[in-house]
Amino acid sequence: MSQEAVPEQAAHETTVPEQPGAPKGLLQQMEELMAALNADLSQLDADLQQSPGGTRPAADDI
């Protein structure tokens, strides 16, 4: 009986339309975190390339 209730709850949660102020879905949270991480890494890469001695070896040298 409890096994039947779980899929119904999961189906209900995925069909609920997003409302202003509603909690974000896990996928949306992960996408936002990945975008923030990519932006941070891009900034770090730019900072490292501008710093003295911060040049990276070319792909051919690796």
PQR file of N, CA, C, O and H, with PARSE charges and radii, in Angstrom:
ATOM      1  N   MET A   1       0.821  -1.194   0.000 -0.4000 1.5000
ATOM      2  CA  MET A   1       0.000   0.000   0.000 -0.0000 2.0000
ATOM      3  C   MET A   1       0.872   1.268   0.000  0.5500 1.7000
ATOM      4  O   MET A   1       0.594   2.205  -0.748 -0.5500 1.4000
ATOM      5  N   SER A   2       1.908   1.301   0.820 -0.4000 1.5000
ATOM      6  CA  SER A   2       2.760   2.485   0.846 -0.0000 2.0000
ATOM      7  C   SER A   2       3.547   2.620  -0.446  0.5500 1.7000
ATOM      8  O   SER A   2       3.911   3.733  -0.827 -0.5500 1.4000
ATOM      9  H   SER A   2       2.134   0.540   1.427  0.4000 1.0000
ATOM     10  N   GLN A   3       3.823   1.499  -1.138 -0.4000 1.5000
ATOM     11  CA  GLN A   3       4.537   1.566  -2.402 -0.0000 2.0000
ATOM     12  C   GLN A   3       3.688   2.236  -3.474  0.5500 1.7000
ATOM     13  O   GLN A   3       4.238   2.888  -4.362 -0.5500 1.4000
ATOM     14  H   GLN A   3       3.527   0.596  -0.828  0.4000 1.0000
ATOM     15  N   GLU A   4       2.385   2.097  -3.422 -0.4000 1.5000
ATOM     16  CA  GLU A   4       1.507   2.712  -4.399 -0.0000 2.0000
ATOM     17  C   GLU A   4       1.387   4.214  -4.164  0.5500 1.7000
ATOM     18  O   GLU A   4       1.213   4.974  -5.117 -0.5500 1.4000
ATOM     19  H   GLU A   4       1.938   1.567  -2.701  0.4000 1.0000
ATOM     20  N   ALA A   5       1.478   4.648  -2.927 -0.4000 1.5000
ATOM     21  CA  ALA A   5       1.304   6.065  -2.604 -0.0000 2.0000
ATOM     22  C   ALA A   5       2.497   6.902  -3.055  0.5500 1.7000
ATOM     23  O   ALA A   5       2.322   8.063  -3.426 -0.5500 1.4000
ATOM     24  H   ALA A   5       1.619   4.031  -2.153  0.4000 1.0000
ATOM     25  N   VAL A   6       3.681   6.352  -3.032 -0.4000 1.5000
ATOM     26  CA  VAL A   6       4.874   7.112  -3.375 -0.0000 2.0000
ATOM     27  C   VAL A   6       4.870   7.580  -4.820  0.5500 1.7000
ATOM     28  O   VAL A   6       5.127   8.760  -5.056 -0.5500 1.4000
ATOM     29  H   VAL A   6       3.823   5.409  -2.731  0.4000 1.0000
ATOM     30  N   PRO A   7       4.592   6.720  -5.816 -0.5600 1.5000
ATOM     31  CA  PRO A   7       4.566   7.228  -7.192  0.2800 2.0000
ATOM     32  C   PRO A   7       3.499   8.299  -7.412  0.5500 1.7000
ATOM     33  O   PRO A   7       3.704   9.218  -8.204 -0.5500 1.4000
ATOM     34  N   GLU A   8       2.375   8.193  -6.730 -0.4000 1.5000
ATOM     35  CA  GLU A   8       1.332   9.213  -6.882 -0.0000 2.0000
ATOM     36  C   GLU A   8       1.825  10.554  -6.363  0.5500 1.7000
ATOM     37  O   GLU A   8       1.559  11.589  -6.974 -0.5500 1.4000
ATOM     38  H   GLU A   8       2.208   7.446  -6.087  0.4000 1.0000
ATOM     39  N   GLN A   9       2.542  10.549  -5.242 -0.4000 1.5000
ATOM     40  CA  GLN A   9       3.083  11.793  -4.704 -0.0000 2.0000
ATOM     41  C   GLN A   9       4.123  12.374  -5.650  0.5500 1.7000
ATOM     42  O   GLN A   9       4.139  13.582  -5.886 -0.5500 1.4000
ATOM     43  H   GLN A   9       2.759   9.709  -4.746  0.4000 1.0000
ATOM     44  N   ALA A  10       4.980  11.537  -6.188 -0.4000 1.5000
ATOM     45  CA  ALA A  10       6.023  12.016  -7.095 -0.0000 2.0000
ATOM     46  C   ALA A  10       5.400  12.602  -8.353  0.5500 1.7000
ATOM     47  O   ALA A  10       5.858  13.638  -8.835 -0.5500 1.4000
ATOM     48  H   ALA A  10       4.967  10.556  -5.997  0.4000 1.0000
ATOM     49  N   ALA A  11       4.383  11.976  -8.887 -0.4000 1.5000
ATOM     50  CA  ALA A  11       3.718  12.486 -10.087 -0.0000 2.0000
ATOM     51  C   ALA A  11       3.043  13.820  -9.784  0.5500 1.7000
ATOM     52  O   ALA A  11       3.067  14.730 -10.612 -0.5500 1.4000
ATOM     53  H   ALA A  11       4.011  11.134  -8.496  0.4000 1.0000
ATOM     54  N   HIS A  12       2.449  13.937  -8.618 -0.4000 1.5000
ATOM     55  CA  HIS A  12       1.783  15.177  -8.239 -0.0000 2.0000
ATOM     56  C   HIS A  12       2.798  16.313  -8.121  0.5500 1.7000
ATOM     57  O   HIS A  12       2.537  17.428  -8.573 -0.5500 1.4000
ATOM     58  H   HIS A  12       2.429  13.198  -7.945  0.4000 1.0000
ATOM     59  N   GLU A  13       3.959  16.034  -7.512 -0.4000 1.5000
ATOM     60  CA  GLU A  13       4.966  17.072  -7.312 -0.0000 2.0000
ATOM     61  C   GLU A  13       5.518  17.594  -8.639  0.5500 1.7000
ATOM     62  O   GLU A  13       5.838  18.778  -8.747 -0.5500 1.4000
ATOM     63  H   GLU A  13       4.171  15.129  -7.144  0.4000 1.0000
ATOM     64  N   THR A  14       5.633  16.738  -9.637 -0.4000 1.5000
ATOM     65  CA  THR A  14       6.192  17.175 -10.906 -0.0000 2.0000
ATOM     66  C   THR A  14       5.188  17.945 -11.742  0.5500 1.7000
ATOM     67  O   THR A  14       5.590  18.672 -12.650 -0.5500 1.4000
ATOM     68  H   THR A  14       5.374  15.777  -9.549  0.4000 1.0000
ATOM     69  N   THR A  15       3.895  17.813 -11.469 -0.4000 1.5000
ATOM     70  CA  THR A  15       2.891  18.503 -12.271 -0.0000 2.0000
ATOM     71  C   THR A  15       2.429  19.813 -11.645  0.5500 1.7000
ATOM     72  O   THR A  15       1.621  20.528 -12.237 -0.5500 1.4000
ATOM     73  H   THR A  15       3.569  17.222 -10.731  0.4000 1.0000
ATOM     74  N   VAL A  16       2.925  20.133 -10.465 -0.4000 1.5000
ATOM     75  CA  VAL A  16       2.523  21.376  -9.802 -0.0000 2.0000
ATOM     76  C   VAL A  16       3.178  22.545 -10.523  0.5500 1.7000
ATOM     77  O   VAL A  16       4.404  22.585 -10.629 -0.5500 1.4000
ATOM     78  H   VAL A  16       3.582  19.553  -9.984  0.4000 1.0000
ATOM     79  N   PRO A  17       2.391  23.498 -11.022 -0.5600 1.5000
ATOM     80  CA  PRO A  17       2.996  24.645 -11.705  0.2800 2.0000
ATOM     81  C   PRO A  17       3.739  25.528 -10.713  0.5500 1.7000
ATOM     82  O   PRO A  17       3.350  25.639  -9.550 -0.5500 1.4000
ATOM     83  N   GLU A  18       4.817  26.157 -11.189 -0.4000 1.5000
ATOM     84  CA  GLU A  18       5.583  27.035 -10.307 -0.0000 2.0000
ATOM     85  C   GLU A  18       4.802  28.317 -10.051  0.5500 1.7000
ATOM     86  O   GLU A  18       4.200  28.894 -10.957 -0.5500 1.4000
ATOM     87  H   GLU A  18       5.132  26.067 -12.133  0.4000 1.0000
ATOM     88  N   GLN A  19       4.828  28.739  -8.814 -0.4000 1.5000
ATOM     89  CA  GLN A  19       4.138  29.953  -8.416 -0.0000 2.0000
ATOM     90  C   GLN A  19       5.173  30.912  -7.844  0.5500 1.7000
ATOM     91  O   GLN A  19       6.211  30.481  -7.342 -0.5500 1.4000
ATOM     92  H   GLN A  19       5.317  28.270  -8.078  0.4000 1.0000
ATOM     93  N   PRO A  20       4.896  32.204  -7.917 -0.5600 1.5000
ATOM     94  CA  PRO A  20       5.827  33.154  -7.307  0.2800 2.0000
ATOM     95  C   PRO A  20       6.024  32.841  -5.832  0.5500 1.7000
ATOM     96  O   PRO A  20       5.050  32.686  -5.095 -0.5500 1.4000
ATOM     97  N   GLY A  21       7.268  32.748  -5.398 -0.4000 1.5000
ATOM     98  CA  GLY A  21       7.558  32.454  -4.007 -0.0000 2.0000
ATOM     99  C   GLY A  21       7.547  30.973  -3.702  0.5500 1.7000
ATOM    100  O   GLY A  21       7.823  30.583  -2.567 -0.5500 1.4000
ATOM    101  H   GLY A  21       8.059  32.874  -5.997  0.4000 1.0000
ATOM    102  N   ALA A  22       7.236  30.130  -4.682 -0.4000 1.5000
ATOM    103  CA  ALA A  22       7.216  28.687  -4.457 -0.0000 2.0000
ATOM    104  C   ALA A  22       8.651  28.174  -4.402  0.5500 1.7000
ATOM    105  O   ALA A  22       9.538  28.758  -5.024 -0.5500 1.4000
ATOM    106  H   ALA A  22       7.012  30.447  -5.604  0.4000 1.0000
ATOM    107  N   PRO A  23       8.890  27.094  -3.670 -0.5600 1.5000
ATOM    108  CA  PRO A  23      10.240  26.529  -3.625  0.2800 2.0000
ATOM    109  C   PRO A  23      10.699  26.102  -5.020  0.5500 1.7000
ATOM    110  O   PRO A  23       9.901  25.632  -5.830 -0.5500 1.4000
ATOM    111  N   LYS A  24      11.981  26.271  -5.285 -0.4000 1.5000
ATOM    112  CA  LYS A  24      12.525  25.897  -6.589 -0.0000 2.0000
ATOM    113  C   LYS A  24      12.683  24.388  -6.654  0.5500 1.7000
ATOM    114  O   LYS A  24      12.869  23.715  -5.640 -0.5500 1.4000
ATOM    115  H   LYS A  24      12.630  26.653  -4.627  0.4000 1.0000
ATOM    116  N   GLY A  25      12.604  23.881  -7.868 -0.4000 1.5000
ATOM    117  CA  GLY A  25      12.834  22.467  -8.062 -0.0000 2.0000
ATOM    118  C   GLY A  25      14.322  22.160  -7.946  0.5500 1.7000
ATOM    119  O   GLY A  25      15.164  23.046  -8.097 -0.5500 1.4000
ATOM    120  H   GLY A  25      12.453  24.427  -8.691  0.4000 1.0000
ATOM    121  N   LEU A  26      14.628  20.919  -7.681 -0.4000 1.5000
ATOM    122  CA  LEU A  26      16.016  20.517  -7.516 -0.0000 2.0000
ATOM    123  C   LEU A  26      16.821  20.752  -8.784  0.5500 1.7000
ATOM    124  O   LEU A  26      17.962  21.209  -8.714 -0.5500 1.4000
ATOM    125  H   LEU A  26      13.944  20.200  -7.558  0.4000 1.0000
ATOM    126  N   LEU A  27      16.247  20.449  -9.940 -0.4000 1.5000
ATOM    127  CA  LEU A  27      16.963  20.656 -11.197 -0.0000 2.0000
ATOM    128  C   LEU A  27      17.287  22.133 -11.408  0.5500 1.7000
ATOM    129  O   LEU A  27      18.392  22.470 -11.832 -0.5500 1.4000
ATOM    130  H   LEU A  27      15.320  20.078  -9.997  0.4000 1.0000
ATOM    131  N   GLN A  28      16.340  23.005 -11.118 -0.4000 1.5000
ATOM    132  CA  GLN A  28      16.582  24.439 -11.277 -0.0000 2.0000
ATOM    133  C   GLN A  28      17.675  24.908 -10.321  0.5500 1.7000
ATOM    134  O   GLN A  28      18.523  25.717 -10.699 -0.5500 1.4000
ATOM    135  H   GLN A  28      15.443  22.732 -10.773  0.4000 1.0000
ATOM    136  N   GLN A  29      17.662  24.410  -9.096 -0.4000 1.5000
ATOM    137  CA  GLN A  29      18.699  24.778  -8.136 -0.0000 2.0000
ATOM    138  C   GLN A  29      20.066  24.321  -8.628  0.5500 1.7000
ATOM    139  O   GLN A  29      21.041  25.067  -8.534 -0.5500 1.4000
ATOM    140  H   GLN A  29      16.974  23.753  -8.789  0.4000 1.0000
ATOM    141  N   MET A  30      20.144  23.103  -9.150 -0.4000 1.5000
ATOM    142  CA  MET A  30      21.417  22.580  -9.645 -0.0000 2.0000
ATOM    143  C   MET A  30      21.909  23.387 -10.844  0.5500 1.7000
ATOM    144  O   MET A  30      23.103  23.663 -10.956 -0.5500 1.4000
ATOM    145  H   MET A  30      19.352  22.497  -9.227  0.4000 1.0000
ATOM    146  N   GLU A  31      20.995  23.769 -11.741 -0.4000 1.5000
ATOM    147  CA  GLU A  31      21.391  24.569 -12.903 -0.0000 2.0000
ATOM    148  C   GLU A  31      21.935  25.925 -12.468  0.5500 1.7000
ATOM    149  O   GLU A  31      22.922  26.405 -13.027 -0.5500 1.4000
ATOM    150  H   GLU A  31      20.024  23.545 -11.649  0.4000 1.0000
ATOM    151  N   GLU A  32      21.301  26.542 -11.479 -0.4000 1.5000
ATOM    152  CA  GLU A  32      21.770  27.834 -10.988 -0.0000 2.0000
ATOM    153  C   GLU A  32      23.133  27.702 -10.310  0.5500 1.7000
ATOM    154  O   GLU A  32      24.000  28.560 -10.477 -0.5500 1.4000
ATOM    155  H   GLU A  32      20.500  26.152 -11.025  0.4000 1.0000
ATOM    156  N   LEU A  33      23.320  26.626  -9.546 -0.4000 1.5000
ATOM    157  CA  LEU A  33      24.604  26.415  -8.893 -0.0000 2.0000
ATOM    158  C   LEU A  33      25.709  26.152  -9.918  0.5500 1.7000
ATOM    159  O   LEU A  33      26.829  26.638  -9.764 -0.5500 1.4000
ATOM    160  H   LEU A  33      22.616  25.929  -9.411  0.4000 1.0000
ATOM    161  N   MET A  34      25.396  25.386 -10.956 -0.4000 1.5000
ATOM    162  CA  MET A  34      26.386  25.115 -11.998 -0.0000 2.0000
ATOM    163  C   MET A  34      26.744  26.392 -12.752  0.5500 1.7000
ATOM    164  O   MET A  34      27.911  26.606 -13.082 -0.5500 1.4000
ATOM    165  H   MET A  34      24.486  24.991 -11.081  0.4000 1.0000
ATOM    166  N   ALA A  35      25.761  27.238 -13.026 -0.4000 1.5000
ATOM    167  CA  ALA A  35      26.030  28.502 -13.709 -0.0000 2.0000
ATOM    168  C   ALA A  35      26.924  29.386 -12.838  0.5500 1.7000
ATOM    169  O   ALA A  35      27.853  30.014 -13.346 -0.5500 1.4000
ATOM    170  H   ALA A  35      24.813  27.064 -12.757  0.4000 1.0000
ATOM    171  N   ALA A  36      26.656  29.440 -11.548 -0.4000 1.5000
ATOM    172  CA  ALA A  36      27.475  30.238 -10.640 -0.0000 2.0000
ATOM    173  C   ALA A  36      28.891  29.671 -10.558  0.5500 1.7000
ATOM    174  O   ALA A  36      29.860  30.430 -10.533 -0.5500 1.4000
ATOM    175  H   ALA A  36      25.901  28.930 -11.135  0.4000 1.0000
ATOM    176  N   LEU A  37      29.017  28.358 -10.518 -0.4000 1.5000
ATOM    177  CA  LEU A  37      30.333  27.732 -10.462 -0.0000 2.0000
ATOM    178  C   LEU A  37      31.122  28.014 -11.734  0.5500 1.7000
ATOM    179  O   LEU A  37      32.312  28.323 -11.674 -0.5500 1.4000
ATOM    180  H   LEU A  37      28.229  27.742 -10.539  0.4000 1.0000
ATOM    181  N   ASN A  38      30.461  27.909 -12.886 -0.4000 1.5000
ATOM    182  CA  ASN A  38      31.139  28.201 -14.155 -0.0000 2.0000
ATOM    183  C   ASN A  38      31.613  29.647 -14.203  0.5500 1.7000
ATOM    184  O   ASN A  38      32.714  29.924 -14.679 -0.5500 1.4000
ATOM    185  H   ASN A  38      29.494  27.658 -12.935  0.4000 1.0000
ATOM    186  N   ALA A  39      30.792  30.570 -13.715 -0.4000 1.5000
ATOM    187  CA  ALA A  39      31.183  31.977 -13.699 -0.0000 2.0000
ATOM    188  C   ALA A  39      32.387  32.184 -12.778  0.5500 1.7000
ATOM    189  O   ALA A  39      33.312  32.921 -13.120 -0.5500 1.4000
ATOM    190  H   ALA A  39      29.898  30.345 -13.328  0.4000 1.0000
ATOM    191  N   ASP A  40      32.376  31.537 -11.617 -0.4000 1.5000
ATOM    192  CA  ASP A  40      33.498  31.655 -10.685 -0.0000 2.0000
ATOM    193  C   ASP A  40      34.778  31.084 -11.297  0.5500 1.7000
ATOM    194  O   ASP A  40      35.849  31.680 -11.177 -0.5500 1.4000
ATOM    195  H   ASP A  40      31.624  30.938 -11.339  0.4000 1.0000
ATOM    196  N   LEU A  41      34.662  29.933 -11.952 -0.4000 1.5000
ATOM    197  CA  LEU A  41      35.838  29.318 -12.566 -0.0000 2.0000
ATOM    198  C   LEU A  41      36.374  30.162 -13.715  0.5500 1.7000
ATOM    199  O   LEU A  41      37.587  30.270 -13.895 -0.5500 1.4000
ATOM    200  H   LEU A  41      33.792  29.449 -12.050  0.4000 1.0000
ATOM    201  N   SER A  42      35.485  30.756 -14.485 -0.4000 1.5000
ATOM    202  CA  SER A  42      35.917  31.631 -15.579 -0.0000 2.0000
ATOM    203  C   SER A  42      36.669  32.841 -15.035  0.5500 1.7000
ATOM    204  O   SER A  42      37.691  33.247 -15.588 -0.5500 1.4000
ATOM    205  H   SER A  42      34.499  30.669 -14.339  0.4000 1.0000
ATOM    206  N   GLN A  43      36.157  33.412 -13.952 -0.4000 1.5000
ATOM    207  CA  GLN A  43      36.818  34.564 -13.336 -0.0000 2.0000
ATOM    208  C   GLN A  43      38.168  34.159 -12.763  0.5500 1.7000
ATOM    209  O   GLN A  43      39.142  34.900 -12.896 -0.5500 1.4000
ATOM    210  H   GLN A  43      35.326  33.083 -13.503  0.4000 1.0000
ATOM    211  N   LEU A  44      38.239  33.002 -12.131 -0.4000 1.5000
ATOM    212  CA  LEU A  44      39.499  32.520 -11.584 -0.0000 2.0000
ATOM    213  C   LEU A  44      40.512  32.292 -12.701  0.5500 1.7000
ATOM    214  O   LEU A  44      41.684  32.643 -12.563 -0.5500 1.4000
ATOM    215  H   LEU A  44      37.447  32.401 -12.022  0.4000 1.0000
ATOM    216  N   ASP A  45      40.061  31.705 -13.803 -0.4000 1.5000
ATOM    217  CA  ASP A  45      40.942  31.473 -14.941 -0.0000 2.0000
ATOM    218  C   ASP A  45      41.482  32.794 -15.478  0.5500 1.7000
ATOM    219  O   ASP A  45      42.674  32.909 -15.760 -0.5500 1.4000
ATOM    220  H   ASP A  45      39.109  31.420 -13.915  0.4000 1.0000
ATOM    221  N   ALA A  46      40.613  33.786 -15.618 -0.4000 1.5000
ATOM    222  CA  ALA A  46      41.041  35.095 -16.103 -0.0000 2.0000
ATOM    223  C   ALA A  46      42.039  35.721 -15.133  0.5500 1.7000
ATOM    224  O   ALA A  46      43.036  36.298 -15.566 -0.5500 1.4000
ATOM    225  H   ALA A  46      39.645  33.692 -15.388  0.4000 1.0000
ATOM    226  N   ASP A  47      41.789  35.616 -13.836 -0.4000 1.5000
ATOM    227  CA  ASP A  47      42.704  36.175 -12.837 -0.0000 2.0000
ATOM    228  C   ASP A  47      44.065  35.489 -12.898  0.5500 1.7000
ATOM    229  O   ASP A  47      45.102  36.146 -12.808 -0.5500 1.4000
ATOM    230  H   ASP A  47      40.980  35.147 -13.484  0.4000 1.0000
ATOM    231  N   LEU A  48      44.058  34.171 -13.050 -0.4000 1.5000
ATOM    232  CA  LEU A  48      45.320  33.435 -13.094 -0.0000 2.0000
ATOM    233  C   LEU A  48      46.121  33.766 -14.352  0.5500 1.7000
ATOM    234  O   LEU A  48      47.350  33.827 -14.308 -0.5500 1.4000
ATOM    235  H   LEU A  48      43.215  33.637 -13.123  0.4000 1.0000
ATOM    236  N   GLN A  49      45.439  33.978 -15.458 -0.4000 1.5000
ATOM    237  CA  GLN A  49      46.147  34.301 -16.694 -0.0000 2.0000
ATOM    238  C   GLN A  49      46.749  35.697 -16.643  0.5500 1.7000
ATOM    239  O   GLN A  49      47.760  35.951 -17.298 -0.5500 1.4000
ATOM    240  H   GLN A  49      44.441  33.929 -15.494  0.4000 1.0000
ATOM    241  N   GLN A  50      46.155  36.604 -15.884 -0.4000 1.5000
ATOM    242  CA  GLN A  50      46.661  37.973 -15.790 -0.0000 2.0000
ATOM    243  C   GLN A  50      47.765  38.109 -14.749  0.5500 1.7000
ATOM    244  O   GLN A  50      48.551  39.054 -14.807 -0.5500 1.4000
ATOM    245  H   GLN A  50      45.334  36.397 -15.352  0.4000 1.0000
ATOM    246  N   SER A  51      47.836  37.177 -13.795 -0.4000 1.5000
ATOM    247  CA  SER A  51      48.834  37.294 -12.737 -0.0000 2.0000
ATOM    248  C   SER A  51      50.217  36.920 -13.268  0.5500 1.7000
ATOM    249  O   SER A  51      50.335  36.125 -14.200 -0.5500 1.4000
ATOM    250  H   SER A  51      47.197  36.409 -13.747  0.4000 1.0000
ATOM    251  N   PRO A  52      51.270  37.501 -12.665 -0.5600 1.5000
ATOM    252  CA  PRO A  52      52.632  37.168 -13.100  0.2800 2.0000
ATOM    253  C   PRO A  52      52.900  35.680 -12.893  0.5500 1.7000
ATOM    254  O   PRO A  52      52.616  35.134 -11.827 -0.5500 1.4000
ATOM    255  N   GLY A  53      53.436  35.044 -13.898 -0.4000 1.5000
ATOM    256  CA  GLY A  53      53.705  33.612 -13.808 -0.0000 2.0000
ATOM    257  C   GLY A  53      52.469  32.763 -13.874  0.5500 1.7000
ATOM    258  O   GLY A  53      52.521  31.564 -13.603 -0.5500 1.4000
ATOM    259  H   GLY A  53      53.666  35.488 -14.764  0.4000 1.0000
ATOM    260  N   GLY A  54      51.362  33.360 -14.228 -0.4000 1.5000
ATOM    261  CA  GLY A  54      50.100  32.631 -14.267 -0.0000 2.0000
ATOM    262  C   GLY A  54      49.778  32.036 -15.614  0.5500 1.7000
ATOM    263  O   GLY A  54      48.655  31.593 -15.856 -0.5500 1.4000
ATOM    264  H   GLY A  54      51.320  34.334 -14.448  0.4000 1.0000
ATOM    265  N   THR A  55      50.765  32.024 -16.493 -0.4000 1.5000
ATOM    266  CA  THR A  55      50.488  31.442 -17.819 -0.0000 2.0000
ATOM    267  C   THR A  55      50.440  29.945 -17.700  0.5500 1.7000
ATOM    268  O   THR A  55      51.207  29.337 -16.954 -0.5500 1.4000
ATOM    269  H   THR A  55      51.677  32.383 -16.297  0.4000 1.0000
ATOM    270  N   ARG A  56      49.539  29.364 -18.436 -0.4000 1.5000
ATOM    271  CA  ARG A  56      49.383  27.919 -18.437 -0.0000 2.0000
ATOM    272  C   ARG A  56      50.106  27.348 -19.652  0.5500 1.7000
ATOM    273  O   ARG A  56      50.231  28.028 -20.671 -0.5500 1.4000
ATOM    274  H   ARG A  56      48.916  29.858 -19.042  0.4000 1.0000
ATOM    275  N   PRO A  57      50.580  26.115 -19.559 -0.5600 1.5000
ATOM    276  CA  PRO A  57      51.199  25.503 -20.740  0.2800 2.0000
ATOM    277  C   PRO A  57      50.147  25.272 -21.814  0.5500 1.7000
ATOM    278  O   PRO A  57      48.978  25.022 -21.520 -0.5500 1.4000
ATOM    279  N   ALA A  58      50.588  25.360 -23.072 -0.4000 1.5000
ATOM    280  CA  ALA A  58      49.673  25.098 -24.176 -0.0000 2.0000
ATOM    281  C   ALA A  58      49.279  23.624 -24.158  0.5500 1.7000
ATOM    282  O   ALA A  58      49.971  22.795 -23.566 -0.5500 1.4000
ATOM    283  H   ALA A  58      51.538  25.562 -23.311  0.4000 1.0000
ATOM    284  N   ALA A  59      48.181  23.308 -24.801 -0.4000 1.5000
ATOM    285  CA  ALA A  59      47.699  21.938 -24.833 -0.0000 2.0000
ATOM    286  C   ALA A  59      48.727  21.004 -25.456  0.5500 1.7000
ATOM    287  O   ALA A  59      48.778  19.826 -25.102 -0.5500 1.4000
ATOM    288  H   ALA A  59      47.619  23.981 -25.282  0.4000 1.0000
ATOM    289  N   ASP A  60      49.557  21.511 -26.389 -0.4000 1.5000
ATOM    290  CA  ASP A  60      50.578  20.693 -27.031 -0.0000 2.0000
ATOM    291  C   ASP A  60      51.704  20.333 -26.062  0.5500 1.7000
ATOM    292  O   ASP A  60      52.365  19.309 -26.234 -0.5500 1.4000
ATOM    293  H   ASP A  60      49.515  22.468 -26.677  0.4000 1.0000
ATOM    294  N   ASP A  61      51.924  21.171 -25.045 -0.4000 1.5000
ATOM    295  CA  ASP A  61      53.006  20.933 -24.096 -0.0000 2.0000
ATOM    296  C   ASP A  61      52.643  19.920 -23.026  0.5500 1.7000
ATOM    297  O   ASP A  61      53.521  19.434 -22.313 -0.5500 1.4000
ATOM    298  H   ASP A  61      51.386  22.002 -24.906  0.4000 1.0000
ATOM    299  N   ILE A  62      51.397  19.603 -22.905 -0.4000 1.5000
ATOM    300  CA  ILE A  62      50.950  18.696 -21.833 -0.0000 2.0000
ATOM    301  C   ILE A  62      51.163  17.262 -22.247  0.5500 1.7000
ATOM    302  O   ILE A  62      50.852  16.346 -21.485 -0.5500 1.4000
ATOM    303  H   ILE A  62      50.684  19.998 -23.484  0.4000 1.0000
TER
END
